[in-house]
């Protein structure tokens, strides 16, 4: 799913979908300093769906599951425009 290069026309994006898995989280806090302790920092795993729409628009949705005691389950959504 890449941009179709053409010197005389506007860029055109092919429609497509991507499914991915993302892991993210913190590495500490301002009181305890840098740590990966699950009792202090939040860590998540999130399956994501990314949909490429025409004109460089992308929509991403996913649900994140907390992996530590201080993590809460999340729903995330994003809209992006690539220029």
N, C-alpha and C positions, 0 to 999 in steps of 0.2 A: 504494500500500500504506500506508494510514493507519489510525489508530484510528477506529473507528466510534463517534461520540459518542452517548450515551444516558444521560440523567440517572438513570434508575432501575436500570440494570444495570451489571454489571462490564464493563470494557472488553474488547472482543473483537478479536483481531488476525486479519486474513486471511492465509492461507498464501500464500507467494510466494518467488520467487528473484530475485536480482539478480547480474549479472556486471559486474565492474569492473576497471579497471586502475589501479594505484597506483605512484607513484614516491616513494622515500624514501631518505634517507641522512644522513650527517653533514656538519658544517661545520667540522671541525677536530678538534684534540685538545688535551690539557692542556700538552703540550710545545711544539708548533708554533704554537698560537694558532688563530685563525679562518682557515680556508682551504677551498677546494673542490677542492684538488689530489687527483687520483685515486691518487697514490702514497702518500697519507696517510689519506684518509677513504674510508669504504665508501659506495657508492651502489647502489641496487637498482631493478629494475622487477618488478612482481608482478601477475599476473592473479589475481583473487579471486572466489570464489563465496560469496554471503551468502544463507542460507536463513532465512526468517522462519517460525517454528513457532507454534502456539497459545500463549496465555497470556504473550506478550511475550518468548519465548525466541528467540534468534538464534544460528546456528552459522555461522562463517566459516572457510573453508579457502582456502589459496593457496600457490603456490610462487614464491619470489623468485629472480631470476637476478641475480648480481652483475655490475655494469657497470664496475668498476675492478679493478685487479690485487690489491688487498688485500681485496676482497669475496669471500665464499663463498656458494654457492647455499644457499637456505634453504627449509624447509617450515614454514608457519605455520598454526596452528589456534587458534580462539577460540570460547568459548561465553559468551553474554551474556544477562542478564535485564534487561529494561526495565520499570521500575515508575513 
